[in-house]
Amino acid sequence: MIIIYDFDGTLTPYSLPQYQILKQCGYTDKILMKRIEEEMIRNHTGFYETYYKCYRDILAENEIIMSRSNICLGAEHTRLNNGVEEYFKRFQSSETGIKHYILTSGIKDYVDETVIRDYVDGIYGVTFKQENGIFQDVDVLVTDKKKVDIIQKIQSENAMTNEVIYFGDGLTDEFAFRYVHGIGGRNVFVASNEHSHTNYQKLNVNGIINNFFDANFEVNSQISNYIQRQMVVERDEER
């Protein structure tokens, strides 16, 4: 069984990445989004492209080098949803046969420095070209549509299995949800904020989401019990 998780808003309580380096430059989510929206209108560019342009510009304006240490500042203290770290410990690949992957439109290096890195089989996210240890332009940009390509890559690494469960929390996961539903996998919508029910209803018009759970990964939570049941089903099918 393969389980693929969106990161921000699914495993964390924030829909946007909480990069400490941007906060040190005086950027709250509100200020950052205002700048991104203005640039999108002015330059006719997409959200993710504009996000990372603003990210690089903000660091340059504050004379901060785009080194890995600066980009990953504070990653080890990233706040996770209730029970997330214990959840990954409980359902470790070596003991359960489950393979866990994180698929994010955030920065891969940053997620690599969070406390759950040791418990997952792979992390896919935004990467940068590097020169002499300094990050340059974006190398791989993970857009909503690009997530499908990465899911297919994960499948290919696992003999093209369709035993896939995808965890997401919002409209940015629509393409991933549709793809996983189309291959006969299962989708879990994680309720992360006050807009969750509205977003869930928009996404599930065609019945592409199998379950809707609160963002709680603790023992005996709906999510943990669901994964436990899926393990039982998989073992029964193998007999």
Secondary structure in CASP SS format (residue, H / E / C, confidence):
PFRMAT SS
TARGET T0000
AUTHOR 0000-0000-0000
METHOD secondary structure of the structure
MODEL  1
M C 1.00
I E 1.00
I E 1.00
I E 1.00
Y E 1.00
D C 1.00
F C 1.00
D C 1.00
G C 1.00
T C 1.00
L C 1.00
T C 1.00
P C 1.00
Y C 1.00
S C 1.00
L C 1.00
P C 1.00
Q C 1.00
Y C 1.00
Q H 1.00
I H 1.00
L H 1.00
K H 1.00
Q H 1.00
C C 1.00
G C 1.00
Y C 1.00
T C 1.00
D H 1.00
K H 1.00
I H 1.00
L H 1.00
M H 1.00
K H 1.00
R H 1.00
I H 1.00
E H 1.00
E H 1.00
E H 1.00
M H 1.00
I H 1.00
R H 1.00
N H 1.00
H C 1.00
T C 1.00
G C 1.00
F H 1.00
Y H 1.00
E H 1.00
T H 1.00
Y H 1.00
Y H 1.00
K H 1.00
C H 1.00
Y H 1.00
R H 1.00
D H 1.00
I H 1.00
L H 1.00
A H 1.00
E H 1.00
N C 1.00
E C 1.00
I C 1.00
I C 1.00
M C 1.00
S E 1.00
R H 1.00
S H 1.00
N H 1.00
I H 1.00
C C 1.00
L C 1.00
G C 1.00
A H 1.00
E H 1.00
H H 1.00
T C 1.00
R C 1.00
L C 1.00
N C 1.00
N E 1.00
G C 1.00
V H 1.00
E H 1.00
E H 1.00
Y H 1.00
F H 1.00
K H 1.00
R H 1.00
F C 1.00
Q C 1.00
S H 1.00
S H 1.00
E H 1.00
T H 1.00
G C 1.00
I C 1.00
K E 1.00
H E 1.00
Y E 1.00
I E 1.00
L E 1.00
T E 1.00
S E 1.00
G E 1.00
I E 1.00
K H 1.00
D H 1.00
Y H 1.00
V H 1.00
D H 1.00
E C 1.00
T C 1.00
V C 1.00
I C 1.00
R H 1.00
D H 1.00
Y H 1.00
V C 1.00
D C 1.00
G E 1.00
I E 1.00
Y E 1.00
G E 1.00
V E 1.00
T E 1.00
F E 1.00
K E 1.00
Q E 1.00
E E 1.00
N C 1.00
G C 1.00
I E 1.00
F E 1.00
Q E 1.00
D E 1.00
V E 1.00
D E 1.00
V E 1.00
L C 1.00
V C 1.00
T C 1.00
D C 1.00
K C 1.00
K H 1.00
K H 1.00
V H 1.00
D H 1.00
I H 1.00
I H 1.00
Q H 1.00
K H 1.00
I H 1.00
Q H 1.00
S H 1.00
E H 1.00
N C 1.00
A C 1.00
M C 1.00
T C 1.00
N C 1.00
E C 1.00
V E 1.00
I E 1.00
Y E 1.00
F E 1.00
G E 1.00
D C 1.00
G C 1.00
L H 1.00
T H 1.00
D H 1.00
E H 1.00
F H 1.00
A H 1.00
F H 1.00
R H 1.00
Y H 1.00
V H 1.00
H H 1.00
G H 1.00
I C 1.00
G C 1.00
G C 1.00
R E 1.00
N E 1.00
V E 1.00
F E 1.00
V E 1.00
A E 1.00
S C 1.00
N C 1.00
E C 1.00
H C 1.00
S H 1.00
H H 1.00
T H 1.00
N H 1.00
Y H 1.00
Q H 1.00
K H 1.00
L H 1.00
N H 1.00
V H 1.00
N H 1.00
G C 1.00
I C 1.00
I C 1.00
N C 1.00
N E 1.00
F E 1.00
F E 1.00
D E 1.00
A C 1.00
N E 1.00
F C 1.00
E C 1.00
V C 1.00
N C 1.00
S C 1.00
Q H 1.00
I H 1.00
S H 1.00
N H 1.00
Y H 1.00
I H 1.00
Q H 1.00
R H 1.00
Q H 1.00
M H 1.00
V H 1.00
V H 1.00
E H 1.00
R H 1.00
D H 1.00
E H 1.00
E H 1.00
R C 1.00
END
